[in-house]
Amino acid sequence: MMLRRGFILFLPRLVGLLVVACCSMSIVYMLACTPKGDNQQLALPRVHSPTAKEGYEAILQEREEQHRNYIISLKKQITQLKAELQGRTEQLKNMQNQYADSLDIRLDHSKPEKAQANLLAFLRSQVDKAEVHSGVKLSTEYAAVPFESFTLQKVYQLETGLTRHPEEKPVRKDKRDELIEVIELAVGSLNKPDGNSKAKPHVYTASDFVEGIYRTEKNKGTLYELTFKGDAKHQFKKIVLFRPFGPVMKVKNENVNMADTLINVIVPLAKRASKFRQFMQNFREMGIQQDGRIHLTVVYFGKEQMNEVKSILENTSKSANFKNFTFIQLNEEFSRGKGLDVGARFWKGNNVVLFFCDVDIYFTAEFLNSCRLNTQPGKKVFYPVLFSQYNPSIIYGHLDSIPSLEQQLIIKKETGFWRDFGFGMTCQYRSDFINIGGFDLDIKGWGGEDVHLYRKYLHSNLMVIRTPVRGLFHLWHEKQCLDELTPEQYKMCMQSKAMNEASHGQLGMLVFKQEIETHLHKQKLSSKKT
């Protein structure tokens, strides 16, 4: 009985001790096993602690769970990126197919042969888009991309800038290598065996190269047209190449026979008999004696000095046995456009190349061939950029005497400039001139009619060949700007007059002549004192 009562009294104490012990163990377990934050260092249990093994296991389990969750998150992100990339790829393929369908080009890299064929098709489409086979309509006279011409030794270029010259040997290696590559490729193409021909082939070399022209359309490629000597006199080989910002492609290889191609040189004139005499000397040597396939049409305005002009023409006809000329006399005020238009329409023979010329122009036989080669009825008209001579009295004023005319006709920065603002000297077939509507006959006097005709050709589908030529010169003469001209014509006339005199450097020497002489005088006095 006593023991039972003592046990009952002791039981609440025992329960209290057990509760305290359980709470203590719970607190220790919480301290050892609670996960720490990312920025907190995990408290490692002591080695000799009774809970060391369990603590390590809990930490490893926690870390493994964190890594597992991180890997699952990465996999989800990768899956999302793959899906987005697939969607973007499909969009890109749709865009490629949309543009490729218009060009019939699809680059399939899984099939190299098909990819190469499609790439070739794309490059050929660049040829079609460029102005190679036909002209394009242009808005203004400044929109035409001019050609530059070259021979084996020289390049004749329009954009001279501050460091380039109107003619020079290609200094830059890339330009020199480019032209050499084109000439070599053209020679190789001409020498390629023709299986259909049994005749012994003519072996072409670089020495057969006559001249070439080229121009670059920035978004398409570079077009080259090269002319070689043919198998006989007056025959040529012409080859057209195109570089679509990649390998050069042969576009055309054709025989060009110019033996029967006649040029009708049309010259409007009023007075100026002495200039006409000088012109006829050039015409006789280059046109009659060297070329021989030429006709001259003179449209004369008024009657003053007319007999003298006719006498010069008749004397040349007798001495050179030349009968291919026409003299037309108009009793009206001089109009260059009217004279050229009348001369062109007066011709009654077969379709002929018209060369619109002035009496103060000097041309070579090589230029006449260029005139033929760069015109094609219904396709091409030729607008050469001639080299304009400076005032010989200024250029050669430091010499004892002025050189002869032939010695003056050299293309140098000090002797003249490319007359790229002039459009009066041009070659085209008569049929193209008639179809385009000819000149605007309402324009009187000097200037304006040539630009109007040039714009007509630019607005058509004819290809306009615009390039500097080494065989066409504008001889210097004092220019008179008449009061009767319209303000626009008078402005054009004065601009032309200013540019005709001398280069900027030479004009500067004239402007500062007094200062230069004063400086030289001071230098002499200073040298005497010393």
Solvent accessible surface area in square Angstrom, and as a share of the most:
residue,aa,sasa,rsa
1,M,176,0.79
2,M,154,0.69
3,L,161,0.80
4,R,172,0.63
5,R,145,0.53
6,G,36,0.35
7,F,126,0.52
8,I,100,0.51
9,L,124,0.62
10,F,98,0.41
11,L,80,0.40
12,P,89,0.56
13,R,178,0.65
14,L,66,0.33
15,V,77,0.44
16,G,33,0.32
17,L,114,0.57
18,L,103,0.51
19,V,82,0.47
20,V,95,0.54
21,A,48,0.37
22,C,81,0.49
23,C,71,0.42
24,S,55,0.36
25,M,142,0.63
26,S,59,0.38
27,I,101,0.51
28,V,83,0.48
29,Y,141,0.54
30,M,123,0.55
31,L,131,0.65
32,A,36,0.28
33,C,35,0.21
34,T,70,0.41
35,P,84,0.53
36,K,69,0.29
37,G,40,0.39
38,D,139,0.72
39,N,155,0.79
40,Q,117,0.52
41,Q,172,0.76
42,L,46,0.23
43,A,70,0.54
44,L,111,0.55
45,P,25,0.16
46,R,192,0.70
47,V,118,0.68
48,H,179,0.80
49,S,24,0.16
50,P,127,0.80
51,T,45,0.26
52,A,15,0.11
53,K,148,0.63
54,E,97,0.43
55,G,2,0.02
56,Y,96,0.37
57,E,93,0.42
58,A,33,0.25
59,I,30,0.15
60,L,120,0.60
61,Q,132,0.59
62,E,62,0.28
63,R,117,0.43
64,E,99,0.44
65,E,79,0.36
66,Q,67,0.30
67,H,107,0.48
68,R,106,0.39
69,N,82,0.42
70,Y,136,0.52
71,I,88,0.45
72,I,80,0.41
73,S,46,0.30
74,L,67,0.33
75,K,129,0.54
76,K,126,0.53
77,Q,94,0.42
78,I,89,0.45
79,T,88,0.51
80,Q,125,0.55
81,L,116,0.58
82,K,138,0.58
83,A,67,0.52
84,E,94,0.42
85,L,123,0.61
86,Q,106,0.47
87,G,33,0.32
88,R,147,0.54
89,T,49,0.28
90,E,76,0.34
91,Q,107,0.48
92,L,99,0.49
93,K,105,0.45
94,N,95,0.49
95,M,106,0.47
96,Q,105,0.47
97,N,60,0.31
98,Q,123,0.55
99,Y,142,0.54
100,A,15,0.12
101,D,80,0.41
102,S,91,0.59
103,L,69,0.34
104,D,122,0.63
105,I,13,0.07
106,R,131,0.48
107,L,95,0.47
108,D,45,0.23
109,H,153,0.69
110,S,91,0.59
111,K,117,0.50
112,P,101,0.64
113,E,149,0.67
114,K,98,0.41
115,A,16,0.13
116,Q,131,0.58
117,A,59,0.46
118,N,19,0.10
119,L,92,0.46
120,L,83,0.41
121,A,42,0.32
122,F,74,0.31
123,L,25,0.13
124,R,124,0.45
125,S,16,0.10
126,Q,16,0.07
127,V,9,0.05
128,D,105,0.55
129,K,102,0.43
130,A,6,0.05
131,E,17,0.07
132,V,15,0.09
133,H,98,0.44
134,S,67,0.43
135,G,7,0.06
136,V,71,0.41
137,K,139,0.59
138,L,39,0.20
139,S,89,0.57
140,T,62,0.36
141,E,18,0.08
142,Y,186,0.71
143,A,42,0.33
144,A,16,0.12
145,V,58,0.33
146,P,45,0.28
147,F,0,0.00
148,E,27,0.12
149,S,5,0.03
150,F,1,0.00
151,T,24,0.14
152,L,79,0.39
153,Q,113,0.50
154,K,56,0.24
155,V,3,0.02
156,Y,20,0.08
157,Q,6,0.03
158,L,28,0.14
159,E,120,0.54
160,T,40,0.23
161,G,62,0.59
162,L,172,0.86
163,T,117,0.68
164,R,84,0.31
165,H,76,0.34
166,P,8,0.05
167,E,15,0.07
168,E,37,0.16
169,K,132,0.56
170,P,26,0.16
171,V,117,0.67
172,R,163,0.59
173,K,133,0.57
174,D,77,0.40
175,K,56,0.24
176,R,92,0.34
177,D,59,0.31
178,E,35,0.15
179,L,10,0.05
180,I,84,0.43
181,E,78,0.35
182,V,0,0.00
183,I,12,0.06
184,E,112,0.50
185,L,75,0.37
186,A,0,0.00
187,V,21,0.12
188,G,43,0.42
189,S,21,0.14
190,L,20,0.10
191,N,57,0.29
192,K,143,0.61
193,P,120,0.76
194,D,90,0.47
195,G,83,0.80
196,N,142,0.73
197,S,61,0.40
198,K,204,0.86
199,A,75,0.58
200,K,194,0.82
201,P,102,0.64
202,H,83,0.37
203,V,108,0.62
204,Y,10,0.04
205,T,66,0.38
206,A,45,0.35
207,S,79,0.51
208,D,23,0.12
209,F,13,0.05
210,V,42,0.24
211,E,23,0.11
212,G,1,0.01
213,I,10,0.05
214,Y,11,0.04
215,R,11,0.04
216,T,49,0.28
217,E,30,0.13
218,K,176,0.74
219,N,109,0.56
220,K,35,0.15
221,G,1,0.01
222,T,10,0.06
223,L,5,0.02
224,Y,0,0.00
225,E,11,0.05
226,L,0,0.00
227,T,7,0.04
228,F,0,0.00
229,K,109,0.46
230,G,16,0.15
231,D,107,0.55
232,A,57,0.44
233,K,157,0.66
234,H,46,0.20
235,Q,62,0.28
236,F,22,0.09
237,K,40,0.17
238,K,12,0.05
239,I,0,0.00
240,V,11,0.06
241,L,0,0.00
242,F,2,0.01
243,R,49,0.18
244,P,5,0.03
245,F,120,0.50
246,G,24,0.23
247,P,98,0.62
248,V,22,0.13
249,M,17,0.07
250,K,97,0.41
251,V,35,0.20
252,K,77,0.32
253,N,61,0.31
254,E,68,0.30
255,N,116,0.59
256,V,20,0.12
257,N,92,0.47
258,M,21,0.09
259,A,34,0.26
260,D,141,0.73
261,T,22,0.13
262,L,53,0.26
263,I,0,0.00
264,N,1,0.00
265,V,0,0.00
266,I,0,0.00
267,V,0,0.00
268,P,8,0.05
269,L,3,0.01
270,A,26,0.20
271,K,96,0.41
272,R,91,0.33
273,A,4,0.03
274,S,82,0.53
275,K,48,0.20
276,F,0,0.00
277,R,103,0.37
278,Q,57,0.25
279,F,3,0.01
280,M,5,0.02
281,Q,119,0.53
282,N,7,0.04
283,F,0,0.00
284,R,80,0.29
285,E,72,0.32
286,M,22,0.10
287,G,0,0.00
288,I,28,0.14
289,Q,116,0.52
290,Q,92,0.41
291,D,11,0.06
292,G,48,0.46
293,R,29,0.11
294,I,2,0.01
295,H,21,0.09
296,L,0,0.00
297,T,3,0.02
298,V,0,0.00
299,V,0,0.00
300,Y,0,0.00
301,F,8,0.03
302,G,24,0.23
303,K,135,0.57
304,E,105,0.47
305,Q,73,0.33
306,M,31,0.14
307,N,115,0.59
308,E,77,0.34
309,V,0,0.00
310,K,71,0.30
311,S,51,0.33
312,I,15,0.08
313,L,4,0.02
314,E,83,0.37
315,N,90,0.46
316,T,14,0.08
317,S,7,0.05
318,K,158,0.67
319,S,67,0.44
320,A,24,0.18
321,N,124,0.64
322,F,15,0.06
323,K,142,0.60
324,N,68,0.35
325,F,57,0.24
326,T,30,0.17
327,F,48,0.20
328,I,18,0.09
329,Q,55,0.24
330,L,31,0.15
331,N,110,0.56
332,E,78,0.35
333,E,130,0.58
334,F,68,0.28
335,S,3,0.02
336,R,22,0.08
337,G,2,0.02
338,K,50,0.21
339,G,0,0.00
340,L,0,0.00
341,D,6,0.03
342,V,34,0.19
343,G,1,0.01
344,A,0,0.00
345,R,96,0.35
346,F,103,0.43
347,W,45,0.16
348,K,171,0.72
349,G,46,0.45
350,N,134,0.69
351,N,73,0.37
352,V,5,0.03
353,V,0,0.00
354,L,0,0.00
355,F,0,0.00
356,F,0,0.00
357,C,0,0.00
358,D,31,0.16
359,V,5,0.03
360,D,7,0.04
361,I,2,0.01
362,Y,15,0.06
363,F,0,0.00
364,T,24,0.14
365,A,14,0.10
366,E,95,0.43
367,F,2,0.01
368,L,0,0.00
369,N,35,0.18
370,S,7,0.04
371,C,0,0.00
372,R,1,0.00
373,L,11,0.06
374,N,9,0.04
375,T,8,0.05
376,Q,68,0.30
377,P,66,0.41
378,G,53,0.51
379,K,103,0.43
380,K,22,0.09
381,V,0,0.00
382,F,0,0.00
383,Y,0,0.00
384,P,3,0.02
385,V,0,0.00
386,L,10,0.05
387,F,3,0.01
388,S,0,0.00
389,Q,14,0.06
390,Y,16,0.06
391,N,15,0.08
392,P,20,0.13
393,S,69,0.45
394,I,46,0.23
395,I,16,0.08
396,Y,27,0.10
397,G,52,0.50
398,H,149,0.67
399,L,83,0.41
400,D,160,0.83
401,S,84,0.54
402,I,83,0.42
403,P,35,0.22
404,S,60,0.39
405,L,44,0.22
406,E,108,0.48
407,Q,119,0.53
408,Q,18,0.08
409,L,24,0.12
410,I,82,0.42
411,I,18,0.09
412,K,94,0.40
413,K,86,0.37
414,E,98,0.44
415,T,13,0.08
416,G,3,0.03
417,F,24,0.10
418,W,14,0.05
419,R,25,0.09
420,D,73,0.38
421,F,78,0.33
422,G,21,0.20
423,F,22,0.09
424,G,9,0.09
425,M,18,0.08
426,T,2,0.01
427,C,0,0.00
428,Q,0,0.00
429,Y,30,0.11
430,R,55,0.20
431,S,37,0.24
432,D,6,0.03
433,F,0,0.00
434,I,56,0.29
435,N,124,0.64
436,I,35,0.18
437,G,40,0.39
438,G,0,0.00
439,F,11,0.05
440,D,41,0.21
441,L,76,0.38
442,D,124,0.65
443,I,40,0.20
444,K,115,0.49
445,G,19,0.19
446,W,92,0.32
447,G,9,0.09
448,G,19,0.19
449,E,4,0.02
450,D,22,0.12
451,V,23,0.13
452,H,65,0.29
453,L,2,0.01
454,Y,2,0.01
455,R,103,0.38
456,K,53,0.22
457,Y,0,0.00
458,L,2,0.01
459,H,89,0.40
460,S,22,0.14
461,N,98,0.50
462,L,21,0.10
463,M,4,0.02
464,V,7,0.04
465,I,0,0.00
466,R,12,0.05
467,T,1,0.01
468,P,0,0.00
469,V,12,0.07
470,R,69,0.25
471,G,5,0.05
472,L,0,0.00
473,F,11,0.05
474,H,12,0.05
475,L,8,0.04
476,W,56,0.20
477,H,27,0.12
478,E,109,0.49
479,K,17,0.07
480,Q,124,0.55
481,C,22,0.13
482,L,105,0.52
483,D,130,0.67
484,E,144,0.65
485,L,24,0.12
486,T,71,0.41
487,P,119,0.75
488,E,110,0.49
489,Q,20,0.09
490,Y,84,0.32
491,K,117,0.50
492,M,57,0.26
493,C,1,0.01
494,M,80,0.36
495,Q,96,0.43
496,S,1,0.01
497,K,67,0.28
498,A,62,0.48
499,M,88,0.39
500,N,2,0.01
501,E,43,0.19
502,A,4,0.03
503,S,23,0.15
504,H,170,0.76
505,G,51,0.49
506,Q,36,0.16
507,L,55,0.28
508,G,22,0.21
509,M,117,0.52
510,L,88,0.44
511,V,112,0.64
512,F,108,0.45
513,K,113,0.48
514,Q,128,0.57
515,E,116,0.52
516,I,55,0.28
517,E,82,0.37
518,T,56,0.33
519,H,102,0.45
520,L,97,0.48
521,H,105,0.47
522,K,125,0.53
523,Q,98,0.44
524,K,131,0.55
525,L,82,0.41
526,S,59,0.38
527,S,73,0.47
528,K,161,0.68
529,K,180,0.76
530,T,146,0.85
